[in-house]
């Protein structure tokens, strides 16, 4: 079964409200098996627009990731922000399929990279 992830990009406008939210959200993450893979830290926006803070939370499954989002426990923590942050949040199913290998041919010079 594929894992589930929250991909979160945040701009904080009220540090105290965000601090209260961050202190409270751990209970919901723990209940649904969430664990932080990235929580703030250094980053470089290499394409597109960025926000000031980035977070990735891993869950045992996509269903658990969604259940956490919809839970009263998480929504209560989220309410503590009181408009103190602007966020983009995506809940996404992980991928369990084939992965790239070293035996794949190198890109042709001049070919599009994306």
PDB file as gemmi writes it, atoms N, CA and C in Angstrom:
CRYST1    1.000    1.000    1.000  90.00  90.00  90.00 P 1                      
ATOM      1  N   UNK A   1       0.844  -1.180   0.000  1.00  0.00           N  
ATOM      2  CA  UNK A   1       0.000   0.000   0.000  1.00  0.00           C  
ATOM      3  C   UNK A   1       0.889   1.242   0.000  1.00  0.00           C  
ATOM      4  N   UNK A   2       0.560   2.175  -0.857  1.00  0.00           N  
ATOM      5  CA  UNK A   2       1.326   3.419  -0.958  1.00  0.00           C  
ATOM      6  C   UNK A   2       1.073   4.308   0.261  1.00  0.00           C  
ATOM      7  N   UNK A   3       2.101   4.999   0.672  1.00  0.00           N  
ATOM      8  CA  UNK A   3       1.977   5.943   1.773  1.00  0.00           C  
ATOM      9  C   UNK A   3       1.244   7.188   1.292  1.00  0.00           C  
ATOM     10  N   UNK A   4       0.848   8.023   2.226  1.00  0.00           N  
ATOM     11  CA  UNK A   4       0.224   9.297   1.914  1.00  0.00           C  
ATOM     12  C   UNK A   4       1.088  10.423   2.448  1.00  0.00           C  
ATOM     13  N   UNK A   5       0.992  11.577   1.826  1.00  0.00           N  
ATOM     14  CA  UNK A   5       1.828  12.717   2.211  1.00  0.00           C  
ATOM     15  C   UNK A   5       1.026  14.006   2.216  1.00  0.00           C  
ATOM     16  N   UNK A   6       1.394  14.882   3.138  1.00  0.00           N  
ATOM     17  CA  UNK A   6       0.960  16.272   3.075  1.00  0.00           C  
ATOM     18  C   UNK A   6       2.163  17.052   2.573  1.00  0.00           C  
ATOM     19  N   UNK A   7       1.959  17.840   1.548  1.00  0.00           N  
ATOM     20  CA  UNK A   7       2.984  18.762   1.070  1.00  0.00           C  
ATOM     21  C   UNK A   7       2.450  20.158   1.367  1.00  0.00           C  
ATOM     22  N   UNK A   8       3.171  20.872   2.210  1.00  0.00           N  
ATOM     23  CA  UNK A   8       2.682  22.139   2.753  1.00  0.00           C  
ATOM     24  C   UNK A   8       3.698  23.242   2.472  1.00  0.00           C  
ATOM     25  N   UNK A   9       3.192  24.366   1.970  1.00  0.00           N  
ATOM     26  CA  UNK A   9       4.006  25.569   1.763  1.00  0.00           C  
ATOM     27  C   UNK A   9       3.319  26.701   2.511  1.00  0.00           C  
ATOM     28  N   UNK A  10       4.053  27.399   3.376  1.00  0.00           N  
ATOM     29  CA  UNK A  10       3.436  28.349   4.305  1.00  0.00           C  
ATOM     30  C   UNK A  10       4.181  29.674   4.343  1.00  0.00           C  
ATOM     31  N   UNK A  11       3.414  30.752   4.403  1.00  0.00           N  
ATOM     32  CA  UNK A  11       3.915  32.075   4.766  1.00  0.00           C  
ATOM     33  C   UNK A  11       3.237  32.433   6.082  1.00  0.00           C  
ATOM     34  N   UNK A  12       4.023  32.661   7.116  1.00  0.00           N  
ATOM     35  CA  UNK A  12       3.495  32.975   8.444  1.00  0.00           C  
ATOM     36  C   UNK A  12       3.410  34.487   8.608  1.00  0.00           C  
ATOM     37  N   UNK A  13       2.238  34.970   9.015  1.00  0.00           N  
ATOM     38  CA  UNK A  13       2.063  36.410   9.251  1.00  0.00           C  
ATOM     39  C   UNK A  13       1.878  36.727  10.736  1.00  0.00           C  
ATOM     40  N   UNK A  14       1.537  35.735  11.537  1.00  0.00           N  
ATOM     41  CA  UNK A  14       1.385  35.906  12.980  1.00  0.00           C  
ATOM     42  C   UNK A  14       2.133  34.765  13.658  1.00  0.00           C  
ATOM     43  N   UNK A  15       3.363  35.044  14.070  1.00  0.00           N  
ATOM     44  CA  UNK A  15       4.234  34.001  14.620  1.00  0.00           C  
ATOM     45  C   UNK A  15       3.647  33.339  15.863  1.00  0.00           C  
ATOM     46  N   UNK A  16       2.986  34.099  16.719  1.00  0.00           N  
ATOM     47  CA  UNK A  16       2.421  33.520  17.948  1.00  0.00           C  
ATOM     48  C   UNK A  16       1.263  32.572  17.640  1.00  0.00           C  
ATOM     49  N   UNK A  17       0.395  32.951  16.721  1.00  0.00           N  
ATOM     50  CA  UNK A  17      -0.713  32.078  16.340  1.00  0.00           C  
ATOM     51  C   UNK A  17      -0.178  30.805  15.685  1.00  0.00           C  
ATOM     52  N   UNK A  18       0.836  30.944  14.834  1.00  0.00           N  
ATOM     53  CA  UNK A  18       1.408  29.771  14.169  1.00  0.00           C  
ATOM     54  C   UNK A  18       2.103  28.865  15.178  1.00  0.00           C  
ATOM     55  N   UNK A  19       2.746  29.460  16.168  1.00  0.00           N  
ATOM     56  CA  UNK A  19       3.412  28.689  17.223  1.00  0.00           C  
ATOM     57  C   UNK A  19       2.390  27.863  18.002  1.00  0.00           C  
ATOM     58  N   UNK A  20       1.224  28.440  18.298  1.00  0.00           N  
ATOM     59  CA  UNK A  20       0.163  27.703  19.006  1.00  0.00           C  
ATOM     60  C   UNK A  20      -0.345  26.543  18.152  1.00  0.00           C  
ATOM     61  N   UNK A  21      -0.512  26.790  16.861  1.00  0.00           N  
ATOM     62  CA  UNK A  21      -0.937  25.741  15.936  1.00  0.00           C  
ATOM     63  C   UNK A  21       0.095  24.616  15.886  1.00  0.00           C  
ATOM     64  N   UNK A  22       1.360  24.971  15.725  1.00  0.00           N  
ATOM     65  CA  UNK A  22       2.429  23.974  15.619  1.00  0.00           C  
ATOM     66  C   UNK A  22       2.533  23.132  16.886  1.00  0.00           C  
ATOM     67  N   UNK A  23       2.276  23.733  18.037  1.00  0.00           N  
ATOM     68  CA  UNK A  23       2.324  22.993  19.292  1.00  0.00           C  
ATOM     69  C   UNK A  23       1.159  22.008  19.410  1.00  0.00           C  
ATOM     70  N   UNK A  24       0.045  22.315  18.758  1.00  0.00           N  
ATOM     71  CA  UNK A  24      -1.156  21.489  18.883  1.00  0.00           C  
ATOM     72  C   UNK A  24      -1.302  20.446  17.777  1.00  0.00           C  
ATOM     73  N   UNK A  25      -0.696  20.659  16.619  1.00  0.00           N  
ATOM     74  CA  UNK A  25      -0.950  19.742  15.498  1.00  0.00           C  
ATOM     75  C   UNK A  25      -0.309  18.372  15.673  1.00  0.00           C  
ATOM     76  N   UNK A  26       0.703  18.259  16.501  1.00  0.00           N  
ATOM     77  CA  UNK A  26       1.400  16.984  16.695  1.00  0.00           C  
ATOM     78  C   UNK A  26       0.502  15.869  17.191  1.00  0.00           C  
ATOM     79  N   UNK A  27      -0.490  16.189  18.001  1.00  0.00           N  
ATOM     80  CA  UNK A  27      -1.400  15.154  18.510  1.00  0.00           C  
ATOM     81  C   UNK A  27      -2.172  14.499  17.365  1.00  0.00           C  
ATOM     82  N   UNK A  28      -2.615  15.303  16.411  1.00  0.00           N  
ATOM     83  CA  UNK A  28      -3.342  14.747  15.257  1.00  0.00           C  
ATOM     84  C   UNK A  28      -2.406  13.922  14.390  1.00  0.00           C  
ATOM     85  N   UNK A  29      -1.200  14.437  14.143  1.00  0.00           N  
ATOM     86  CA  UNK A  29      -0.258  13.684  13.322  1.00  0.00           C  
ATOM     87  C   UNK A  29       0.076  12.347  13.971  1.00  0.00           C  
ATOM     88  N   UNK A  30       0.313  12.352  15.264  1.00  0.00           N  
ATOM     89  CA  UNK A  30       0.639  11.102  15.967  1.00  0.00           C  
ATOM     90  C   UNK A  30      -0.524  10.119  15.903  1.00  0.00           C  
ATOM     91  N   UNK A  31      -1.736  10.605  16.076  1.00  0.00           N  
ATOM     92  CA  UNK A  31      -2.909   9.716  16.057  1.00  0.00           C  
ATOM     93  C   UNK A  31      -3.073   9.010  14.717  1.00  0.00           C  
ATOM     94  N   UNK A  32      -2.714   9.678  13.629  1.00  0.00           N  
ATOM     95  CA  UNK A  32      -2.891   9.109  12.301  1.00  0.00           C  
ATOM     96  C   UNK A  32      -1.584   8.572  11.705  1.00  0.00           C  
ATOM     97  N   UNK A  33      -0.569   8.443  12.535  1.00  0.00           N  
ATOM     98  CA  UNK A  33       0.697   7.855  12.091  1.00  0.00           C  
ATOM     99  C   UNK A  33       1.575   8.773  11.277  1.00  0.00           C  
ATOM    100  N   UNK A  34       1.355  10.085  11.378  1.00  0.00           N  
ATOM    101  CA  UNK A  34       2.148  11.041  10.608  1.00  0.00           C  
ATOM    102  C   UNK A  34       3.522  11.254  11.212  1.00  0.00           C  
ATOM    103  N   UNK A  35       4.485  11.505  10.339  1.00  0.00           N  
ATOM    104  CA  UNK A  35       5.828  11.865  10.799  1.00  0.00           C  
ATOM    105  C   UNK A  35       6.411  12.881   9.828  1.00  0.00           C  
ATOM    106  N   UNK A  36       7.158  13.821  10.379  1.00  0.00           N  
ATOM    107  CA  UNK A  36       7.739  14.882   9.567  1.00  0.00           C  
ATOM    108  C   UNK A  36       8.935  14.356   8.774  1.00  0.00           C  
ATOM    109  N   UNK A  37       8.927  14.608   7.474  1.00  0.00           N  
ATOM    110  CA  UNK A  37      10.092  14.340   6.629  1.00  0.00           C  
ATOM    111  C   UNK A  37      10.872  15.623   6.390  1.00  0.00           C  
ATOM    112  N   UNK A  38      10.158  16.736   6.323  1.00  0.00           N  
ATOM    113  CA  UNK A  38      10.767  18.060   6.225  1.00  0.00           C  
ATOM    114  C   UNK A  38       9.900  19.000   7.048  1.00  0.00           C  
ATOM    115  N   UNK A  39      10.549  19.864   7.809  1.00  0.00           N  
ATOM    116  CA  UNK A  39       9.800  20.797   8.658  1.00  0.00           C  
ATOM    117  C   UNK A  39      10.611  22.081   8.755  1.00  0.00           C  
ATOM    118  N   UNK A  40      10.352  22.986   7.819  1.00  0.00           N  
ATOM    119  CA  UNK A  40      11.166  24.187   7.745  1.00  0.00           C  
ATOM    120  C   UNK A  40      12.500  23.810   7.111  1.00  0.00           C  
ATOM    121  N   UNK A  41      13.553  24.423   7.520  1.00  0.00           N  
ATOM    122  CA  UNK A  41      14.873  24.081   7.011  1.00  0.00           C  
ATOM    123  C   UNK A  41      15.217  24.830   5.737  1.00  0.00           C  
ATOM    124  N   UNK A  42      16.475  24.683   5.353  1.00  0.00           N  
ATOM    125  CA  UNK A  42      16.979  25.368   4.164  1.00  0.00           C  
ATOM    126  C   UNK A  42      16.309  24.815   2.915  1.00  0.00           C  
ATOM    127  N   UNK A  43      16.089  25.695   1.944  1.00  0.00           N  
ATOM    128  CA  UNK A  43      15.545  25.273   0.654  1.00  0.00           C  
ATOM    129  C   UNK A  43      15.941  26.290  -0.398  1.00  0.00           C  
ATOM    130  N   UNK A  44      15.846  25.878  -1.639  1.00  0.00           N  
ATOM    131  CA  UNK A  44      16.062  26.774  -2.771  1.00  0.00           C  
ATOM    132  C   UNK A  44      14.951  26.520  -3.769  1.00  0.00           C  
ATOM    133  N   UNK A  45      14.210  27.550  -4.098  1.00  0.00           N  
ATOM    134  CA  UNK A  45      13.153  27.438  -5.102  1.00  0.00           C  
ATOM    135  C   UNK A  45      13.828  27.467  -6.469  1.00  0.00           C  
ATOM    136  N   UNK A  46      13.908  26.301  -7.116  1.00  0.00           N  
ATOM    137  CA  UNK A  46      14.605  26.210  -8.394  1.00  0.00           C  
ATOM    138  C   UNK A  46      13.678  26.432  -9.582  1.00  0.00           C  
ATOM    139  N   UNK A  47      12.375  26.411  -9.351  1.00  0.00           N  
ATOM    140  CA  UNK A  47      11.394  26.710 -10.394  1.00  0.00           C  
ATOM    141  C   UNK A  47      10.094  27.106  -9.710  1.00  0.00           C  
ATOM    142  N   UNK A  48       9.370  28.057 -10.275  1.00  0.00           N  
ATOM    143  CA  UNK A  48       8.095  28.477  -9.711  1.00  0.00           C  
ATOM    144  C   UNK A  48       8.256  29.371  -8.504  1.00  0.00           C  
ATOM    145  N   UNK A  49       7.135  29.637  -7.859  1.00  0.00           N  
ATOM    146  CA  UNK A  49       7.122  30.519  -6.696  1.00  0.00           C  
ATOM    147  C   UNK A  49       7.227  29.708  -5.413  1.00  0.00           C  
ATOM    148  N   UNK A  50       7.816  30.304  -4.410  1.00  0.00           N  
ATOM    149  CA  UNK A  50       8.004  29.631  -3.130  1.00  0.00           C  
ATOM    150  C   UNK A  50       7.292  30.389  -2.028  1.00  0.00           C  
ATOM    151  N   UNK A  51       7.091  29.719  -0.940  1.00  0.00           N  
ATOM    152  CA  UNK A  51       6.654  30.352   0.303  1.00  0.00           C  
ATOM    153  C   UNK A  51       7.823  30.235   1.284  1.00  0.00           C  
ATOM    154  N   UNK A  52       7.721  30.903   2.415  1.00  0.00           N  
ATOM    155  CA  UNK A  52       8.833  30.992   3.356  1.00  0.00           C  
ATOM    156  C   UNK A  52       9.125  29.685   4.086  1.00  0.00           C  
ATOM    157  N   UNK A  53       8.131  28.832   4.236  1.00  0.00           N  
ATOM    158  CA  UNK A  53       8.297  27.614   5.035  1.00  0.00           C  
ATOM    159  C   UNK A  53       7.696  26.446   4.277  1.00  0.00           C  
ATOM    160  N   UNK A  54       8.365  25.294   4.325  1.00  0.00           N  
ATOM    161  CA  UNK A  54       7.909  24.095   3.635  1.00  0.00           C  
ATOM    162  C   UNK A  54       7.906  22.918   4.607  1.00  0.00           C  
ATOM    163  N   UNK A  55       6.870  22.085   4.507  1.00  0.00           N  
ATOM    164  CA  UNK A  55       6.722  20.942   5.401  1.00  0.00           C  
ATOM    165  C   UNK A  55       6.236  19.749   4.582  1.00  0.00           C  
ATOM    166  N   UNK A  56       6.787  18.576   4.866  1.00  0.00           N  
ATOM    167  CA  UNK A  56       6.292  17.327   4.286  1.00  0.00           C  
ATOM    168  C   UNK A  56       6.020  16.384   5.441  1.00  0.00           C  
ATOM    169  N   UNK A  57       4.775  15.880   5.508  1.00  0.00           N  
ATOM    170  CA  UNK A  57       4.391  14.930   6.542  1.00  0.00           C  
ATOM    171  C   UNK A  57       4.025  13.620   5.854  1.00  0.00           C  
ATOM    172  N   UNK A  58       4.618  12.521   6.304  1.00  0.00           N  
ATOM    173  CA  UNK A  58       4.355  11.195   5.738  1.00  0.00           C  
ATOM    174  C   UNK A  58       3.377  10.449   6.636  1.00  0.00           C  
ATOM    175  N   UNK A  59       2.420   9.751   6.018  1.00  0.00           N  
ATOM    176  CA  UNK A  59       1.439   8.939   6.731  1.00  0.00           C  
ATOM    177  C   UNK A  59       1.509   7.502   6.209  1.00  0.00           C  
ATOM    178  N   UNK A  60       1.039   6.539   6.979  1.00  0.00           N  
ATOM    179  CA  UNK A  60       1.078   5.143   6.531  1.00  0.00           C  
ATOM    180  C   UNK A  60       0.324   4.894   5.226  1.00  0.00           C  
ATOM    181  N   UNK A  61      -0.682   5.718   4.936  1.00  0.00           N  
ATOM    182  CA  UNK A  61      -1.470   5.552   3.712  1.00  0.00           C  
ATOM    183  C   UNK A  61      -2.102   6.891   3.328  1.00  0.00           C  
ATOM    184  N   UNK A  62      -2.557   6.956   2.081  1.00  0.00           N  
ATOM    185  CA  UNK A  62      -3.283   8.128   1.604  1.00  0.00           C  
ATOM    186  C   UNK A  62      -4.552   8.334   2.428  1.00  0.00           C  
ATOM    187  N   UNK A  63      -5.229   7.224   2.745  1.00  0.00           N  
ATOM    188  CA  UNK A  63      -6.472   7.309   3.526  1.00  0.00           C  
ATOM    189  C   UNK A  63      -6.220   7.908   4.907  1.00  0.00           C  
ATOM    190  N   UNK A  64      -5.111   7.521   5.552  1.00  0.00           N  
ATOM    191  CA  UNK A  64      -4.776   8.080   6.867  1.00  0.00           C  
ATOM    192  C   UNK A  64      -4.432   9.563   6.752  1.00  0.00           C  
ATOM    193  N   UNK A  65      -3.748   9.940   5.672  1.00  0.00           N  
ATOM    194  CA  UNK A  65      -3.409  11.352   5.461  1.00  0.00           C  
ATOM    195  C   UNK A  65      -4.670  12.198   5.337  1.00  0.00           C  
ATOM    196  N   UNK A  66      -5.643  11.708   4.572  1.00  0.00           N  
ATOM    197  CA  UNK A  66      -6.915  12.433   4.435  1.00  0.00           C  
ATOM    198  C   UNK A  66      -7.711  12.417   5.731  1.00  0.00           C  
ATOM    199  N   UNK A  67      -7.715  11.278   6.409  1.00  0.00           N  
ATOM    200  CA  UNK A  67      -8.454  11.183   7.677  1.00  0.00           C  
ATOM    201  C   UNK A  67      -7.903  12.172   8.699  1.00  0.00           C  
ATOM    202  N   UNK A  68      -6.583  12.341   8.725  1.00  0.00           N  
ATOM    203  CA  UNK A  68      -5.983  13.315   9.636  1.00  0.00           C  
ATOM    204  C   UNK A  68      -6.476  14.717   9.301  1.00  0.00           C  
ATOM    205  N   UNK A  69      -6.433  15.078   8.019  1.00  0.00           N  
ATOM    206  CA  UNK A  69      -6.886  16.413   7.606  1.00  0.00           C  
ATOM    207  C   UNK A  69      -8.323  16.673   8.056  1.00  0.00           C  
ATOM    208  N   UNK A  70      -9.198  15.705   7.861  1.00  0.00           N  
ATOM    209  CA  UNK A  70     -10.617  15.878   8.150  1.00  0.00           C  
ATOM    210  C   UNK A  70     -10.968  15.689   9.623  1.00  0.00           C  
ATOM    211  N   UNK A  71     -10.022  15.257  10.428  1.00  0.00           N  
ATOM    212  CA  UNK A  71     -10.315  14.957  11.840  1.00  0.00           C  
ATOM    213  C   UNK A  71     -10.604  16.225  12.636  1.00  0.00           C  
ATOM    214  N   UNK A  72     -11.454  16.082  13.632  1.00  0.00           N  
ATOM    215  CA  UNK A  72     -11.722  17.188  14.553  1.00  0.00           C  
ATOM    216  C   UNK A  72     -10.444  17.600  15.282  1.00  0.00           C  
ATOM    217  N   UNK A  73      -9.591  16.623  15.587  1.00  0.00           N  
ATOM    218  CA  UNK A  73      -8.346  16.896  16.302  1.00  0.00           C  
ATOM    219  C   UNK A  73      -7.452  17.845  15.496  1.00  0.00           C  
ATOM    220  N   UNK A  74      -7.284  17.578  14.197  1.00  0.00           N  
ATOM    221  CA  UNK A  74      -6.451  18.468  13.383  1.00  0.00           C  
ATOM    222  C   UNK A  74      -7.146  19.803  13.137  1.00  0.00           C  
ATOM    223  N   UNK A  75      -8.422  19.781  12.834  1.00  0.00           N  
ATOM    224  CA  UNK A  75      -9.129  21.025  12.561  1.00  0.00           C  
ATOM    225  C   UNK A  75      -9.138  21.943  13.784  1.00  0.00           C  
ATOM    226  N   UNK A  76      -9.151  21.381  14.986  1.00  0.00           N  
ATOM    227  CA  UNK A  76      -9.052  22.197  16.200  1.00  0.00           C  
ATOM    228  C   UNK A  76      -7.682  22.864  16.283  1.00  0.00           C  
ATOM    229  N   UNK A  77      -6.630  22.112  15.950  1.00  0.00           N  
ATOM    230  CA  UNK A  77      -5.284  22.696  15.948  1.00  0.00           C  
ATOM    231  C   UNK A  77      -5.187  23.785  14.885  1.00  0.00           C  
ATOM    232  N   UNK A  78      -5.732  23.516  13.721  1.00  0.00           N  
ATOM    233  CA  UNK A  78      -5.684  24.467  12.606  1.00  0.00           C  
ATOM    234  C   UNK A  78      -6.382  25.782  12.967  1.00  0.00           C  
ATOM    235  N   UNK A  79      -7.454  25.688  13.721  1.00  0.00           N  
ATOM    236  CA  UNK A  79      -8.202  26.886  14.115  1.00  0.00           C  
ATOM    237  C   UNK A  79      -7.361  27.824  14.981  1.00  0.00           C  
ATOM    238  N   UNK A  80      -6.330  27.301  15.631  1.00  0.00           N  
ATOM    239  CA  UNK A  80      -5.473  28.129  16.483  1.00  0.00           C  
ATOM    240  C   UNK A  80      -4.652  29.141  15.687  1.00  0.00           C  
ATOM    241  N   UNK A  81      -4.508  28.916  14.389  1.00  0.00           N  
ATOM    242  CA  UNK A  81      -3.754  29.864  13.559  1.00  0.00           C  
ATOM    243  C   UNK A  81      -4.468  31.205  13.476  1.00  0.00           C  
ATOM    244  N   UNK A  82      -5.789  31.192  13.540  1.00  0.00           N  
ATOM    245  CA  UNK A  82      -6.586  32.426  13.494  1.00  0.00           C  
ATOM    246  C   UNK A  82      -6.140  33.359  12.372  1.00  0.00           C  
ATOM    247  N   UNK A  83      -5.925  32.823  11.186  1.00  0.00           N  
ATOM    248  CA  UNK A  83      -5.498  33.651  10.065  1.00  0.00           C  
ATOM    249  C   UNK A  83      -4.049  34.057  10.120  1.00  0.00           C  
ATOM    250  N   UNK A  84      -3.267  33.395  10.951  1.00  0.00           N  
ATOM    251  CA  UNK A  84      -1.861  33.760  11.119  1.00  0.00           C  
ATOM    252  C   UNK A  84      -0.928  33.205  10.064  1.00  0.00           C  
ATOM    253  N   UNK A  85      -1.484  32.482   9.089  1.00  0.00           N  
ATOM    254  CA  UNK A  85      -0.631  31.915   8.042  1.00  0.00           C  
ATOM    255  C   UNK A  85      -1.434  31.722   6.761  1.00  0.00           C  
ATOM    256  N   UNK A  86      -0.746  31.879   5.648  1.00  0.00           N  
ATOM    257  CA  UNK A  86      -1.299  31.594   4.326  1.00  0.00           C  
ATOM    258  C   UNK A  86      -0.596  30.327   3.863  1.00  0.00           C  
ATOM    259  N   UNK A  87      -1.368  29.279   3.526  1.00  0.00           N  
ATOM    260  CA  UNK A  87      -0.747  27.999   3.200  1.00  0.00           C  
ATOM    261  C   UNK A  87      -1.355  27.366   1.956  1.00  0.00           C  
ATOM    262  N   UNK A  88      -0.510  26.645   1.240  1.00  0.00           N  
ATOM    263  CA  UNK A  88      -0.938  25.753   0.163  1.00  0.00           C  
ATOM    264  C   UNK A  88      -0.676  24.352   0.703  1.00  0.00           C  
ATOM    265  N   UNK A  89      -1.708  23.512   0.717  1.00  0.00           N  
ATOM    266  CA  UNK A  89      -1.569  22.160   1.268  1.00  0.00           C  
ATOM    267  C   UNK A  89      -2.137  21.172   0.268  1.00  0.00           C  
ATOM    268  N   UNK A  90      -1.338  20.168  -0.060  1.00  0.00           N  
ATOM    269  CA  UNK A  90      -1.762  19.101  -0.957  1.00  0.00           C  
ATOM    270  C   UNK A  90      -1.629  17.791  -0.197  1.00  0.00           C  
ATOM    271  N   UNK A  91      -2.680  16.972  -0.225  1.00  0.00           N  
ATOM    272  CA  UNK A  91      -2.609  15.613   0.302  1.00  0.00           C  
ATOM    273  C   UNK A  91      -2.490  14.708  -0.913  1.00  0.00           C  
ATOM    274  N   UNK A  92      -1.429  13.913  -0.957  1.00  0.00           N  
ATOM    275  CA  UNK A  92      -1.123  13.143  -2.154  1.00  0.00           C  
ATOM    276  C   UNK A  92      -0.773  11.698  -1.810  1.00  0.00           C  
ATOM    277  N   UNK A  93      -1.175  10.807  -2.692  1.00  0.00           N  
ATOM    278  CA  UNK A  93      -0.835   9.401  -2.538  1.00  0.00           C  
ATOM    279  C   UNK A  93       0.592   9.179  -3.024  1.00  0.00           C  
ATOM    280  N   UNK A  94       1.353   8.400  -2.263  1.00  0.00           N  
ATOM    281  CA  UNK A  94       2.715   8.063  -2.653  1.00  0.00           C  
ATOM    282  C   UNK A  94       2.735   7.139  -3.863  1.00  0.00           C  
ATOM    283  N   UNK A  95       3.919   6.914  -4.385  1.00  0.00           N  
ATOM    284  CA  UNK A  95       4.110   6.107  -5.590  1.00  0.00           C  
ATOM    285  C   UNK A  95       4.924   4.874  -5.227  1.00  0.00           C  
ATOM    286  N   UNK A  96       4.419   3.696  -5.598  1.00  0.00           N  
ATOM    287  CA  UNK A  96       5.106   2.436  -5.318  1.00  0.00           C  
ATOM    288  C   UNK A  96       5.589   1.730  -6.580  1.00  0.00           C  
ATOM    289  N   UNK A  97       5.586   2.398  -7.717  1.00  0.00           N  
ATOM    290  CA  UNK A  97       5.924   1.763  -8.982  1.00  0.00           C  
ATOM    291  C   UNK A  97       7.419   1.737  -9.267  1.00  0.00           C  
ATOM    292  N   UNK A  98       7.754   1.393 -10.503  1.00  0.00           N  
ATOM    293  CA  UNK A  98       9.161   1.318 -10.917  1.00  0.00           C  
ATOM    294  C   UNK A  98       9.872   2.659 -10.735  1.00  0.00           C  
ATOM    295  N   UNK A  99      11.153   2.588 -10.478  1.00  0.00           N  
ATOM    296  CA  UNK A  99      11.970   3.779 -10.268  1.00  0.00           C  
ATOM    297  C   UNK A  99      13.032   3.870 -11.361  1.00  0.00           C  
ATOM    298  N   UNK A 100      13.570   5.068 -11.594  1.00  0.00           N  
ATOM    299  CA  UNK A 100      14.635   5.233 -12.583  1.00  0.00           C  
ATOM    300  C   UNK A 100      15.852   4.378 -12.210  1.00  0.00           C  
ATOM    301  N   UNK A 101      16.593   3.973 -13.220  1.00  0.00           N  
ATOM    302  CA  UNK A 101      17.797   3.185 -12.989  1.00  0.00           C  
ATOM    303  C   UNK A 101      18.973   3.824 -13.714  1.00  0.00           C  
ATOM    304  N   UNK A 102      20.160   3.420 -13.337  1.00  0.00           N  
ATOM    305  CA  UNK A 102      21.364   3.942 -13.993  1.00  0.00           C  
ATOM    306  C   UNK A 102      21.487   3.453 -15.429  1.00  0.00           C  
ATOM    307  N   UNK A 103      20.747   2.419 -15.787  1.00  0.00           N  
ATOM    308  CA  UNK A 103      20.845   1.883 -17.144  1.00  0.00           C  
ATOM    309  C   UNK A 103      19.991   2.657 -18.156  1.00  0.00           C  
ATOM    310  N   UNK A 104      19.239   3.649 -17.703  1.00  0.00           N  
ATOM    311  CA  UNK A 104      18.454   4.461 -18.631  1.00  0.00           C  
ATOM    312  C   UNK A 104      19.390   5.315 -19.471  1.00  0.00           C  
ATOM    313  N   UNK A 105      19.048   5.548 -20.728  1.00  0.00           N  
ATOM    314  CA  UNK A 105      19.930   6.359 -21.583  1.00  0.00           C  
ATOM    315  C   UNK A 105      20.021   7.798 -21.079  1.00  0.00           C  
ATOM    316  N   UNK A 106      21.177   8.412 -21.318  1.00  0.00           N  
ATOM    317  CA  UNK A 106      21.385   9.815 -20.949  1.00  0.00           C  
ATOM    318  C   UNK A 106      20.534  10.697 -21.842  1.00  0.00           C  
ATOM    319  N   UNK A 107      20.118  11.875 -21.350  1.00  0.00           N  
ATOM    320  CA  UNK A 107      19.328  12.791 -22.186  1.00  0.00           C  
ATOM    321  C   UNK A 107      20.129  13.234 -23.408  1.00  0.00           C  
ATOM    322  N   UNK A 108      19.436  13.475 -24.486  1.00  0.00           N  
ATOM    323  CA  UNK A 108      20.059  13.987 -25.713  1.00  0.00           C  
ATOM    324  C   UNK A 108      20.335  15.478 -25.530  1.00  0.00           C  
ATOM    325  N   UNK A 109      21.556  15.932 -25.842  1.00  0.00           N  
ATOM    326  CA  UNK A 109      21.841  17.378 -25.695  1.00  0.00           C  
ATOM    327  C   UNK A 109      20.841  18.210 -26.478  1.00  0.00           C  
ATOM    328  N   UNK A 110      20.364  19.266 -25.842  1.00  0.00           N  
ATOM    329  CA  UNK A 110      19.398  20.155 -26.482  1.00  0.00           C  
ATOM    330  C   UNK A 110      17.952  19.739 -26.279  1.00  0.00           C  
ATOM    331  N   UNK A 111      17.715  18.545 -25.710  1.00  0.00           N  
ATOM    332  CA  UNK A 111      16.345  18.095 -25.467  1.00  0.00           C  
ATOM    333  C   UNK A 111      15.772  18.844 -24.266  1.00  0.00           C  
ATOM    334  N   UNK A 112      14.471  19.018 -24.249  1.00  0.00           N  
ATOM    335  CA  UNK A 112      13.804  19.699 -23.130  1.00  0.00           C  
ATOM    336  C   UNK A 112      14.054  18.913 -21.861  1.00  0.00           C  
ATOM    337  N   UNK A 113      14.291  19.619 -20.757  1.00  0.00           N  
ATOM    338  CA  UNK A 113      14.577  18.953 -19.489  1.00  0.00           C  
ATOM    339  C   UNK A 113      13.342  18.752 -18.636  1.00  0.00           C  
ATOM    340  N   UNK A 114      12.222  19.346 -18.964  1.00  0.00           N  
ATOM    341  CA  UNK A 114      11.003  19.169 -18.158  1.00  0.00           C  
ATOM    342  C   UNK A 114       9.839  18.791 -19.024  1.00  0.00           C  
TER     343      UNK A 114                                                      
END                                                                             
